[in-house]
Amino acid sequence: MNITVINGTGKHGVTYHLKEIFLEHFREKSNIREFYLPKDCPAFCSGCTDCILKGEHFCKDADYVYKIASSLLESDLIVMTSPAYVMHATGSMKALLDHLAYLWMPHRPAPEMFKKRAVIITQCLGAGAKSAAKDIKHSLSWWGISEITVFTGKLIGNIVWEKLAKKKRIELTKKMNRLSDRLFHIDYEKPSKVNVITKIKFLFCRMVQKSLYENDPEYLDGKHWAKMGWLGKERPWRT
Ligand SMILES: Cc1cc2nc3c(=O)[nH]c(=O)nc-3n(C[C@H](O)[C@H](O)[C@H](O)COP(=O)(O)O)c2cc1C
């Protein structure tokens, strides 16, 4: 199976340690591709909207974004990680998510996304891991992913993994091993189930795209929906 990991920090800190524990189960059987932010996508979205209006290849940062987006699309499992910075995901994670706005359902969602599973791993010192995970989950769910598992950790102690109280390290390791074991035993040959919320969001976007396409058949998003057959009877969870 293919796994893509997006590390929201380049630091080999607590987030990195937790992610390594998670991947341990998968290493032997999987093809794992990792990206570290900001190194692998160091630029910010400038808001030119070329990705939406002309196509994602027109983005000034397309070389970075294309590598990450194509790896995500080839994955059975997506792993996104981030420590909490001021109660949210890291700025570099947010910068990447901005670059991937064209994949949101109101624009040009990729049919492959609806079949995938994802895991979000966040942690913090005291508070903010949940809101950091929510930042990431928001994008993933609007890309069309239904099966998203969230791991949040709270250190309440030292911020260096090796200096954390032994009891805390054991607690986090056990929690992560349980999660990893559960996800390892999923049959990735079978596509993920698409939940009702995703279907409602899709159908609402379809209604908007249908009217946009009728008004302007050259509008890129509408053309994508028409090409996929989604303005007719096709649905991404049926193919
Ligand atoms: C810029 C910055 C902002 C932070 N904001 C928070 C925060 O809002 N809440 C919190 O509990 N910890 C916060 N922290 C602490 C980190 O989340 C915590 O140390 C975490 O374990 C770092 O993970 P890492 O070792 O993977 O880098 C912040 C740290 C930094 C550098």
The ligand as an ORCA input file, in Angstrom:
! r2SCAN-3c Opt
* xyz 0 1
  C       5.346     29.101     17.995
  C       4.861     28.104     18.995
  C       3.557     28.187     19.439
  C       3.087     27.243     20.356
  N       1.779     27.315     20.758
  C       1.296     26.386     21.628
  C      -0.072     26.407     22.020
  O      -0.875     27.227     21.570
  N      -0.504     25.481     22.909
  C       0.346     24.534     23.431
  O      -0.096     23.733     24.255
  N       1.636     24.481     23.052
  C       2.141     25.368     22.169
  N       3.438     25.306     21.761
  C       4.266     24.199     22.247
  C       4.305     23.054     21.267
  O       3.037     22.707     20.758
  C       4.897     21.822     21.938
  O       6.134     22.139     22.501
  C       5.027     20.658     20.989
  O       5.351     19.527     21.762
  C       6.117     20.887     19.938
  O       6.155     19.770     19.086
  P       7.492     19.335     18.322
  O       8.440     18.800     19.354
  O       7.065     18.299     17.372
  O       8.012     20.558     17.653
  C       3.941     26.215     20.847
  C       5.267     26.161     20.379
  C       5.716     27.067     19.455
  C       7.135     26.951     18.925
*
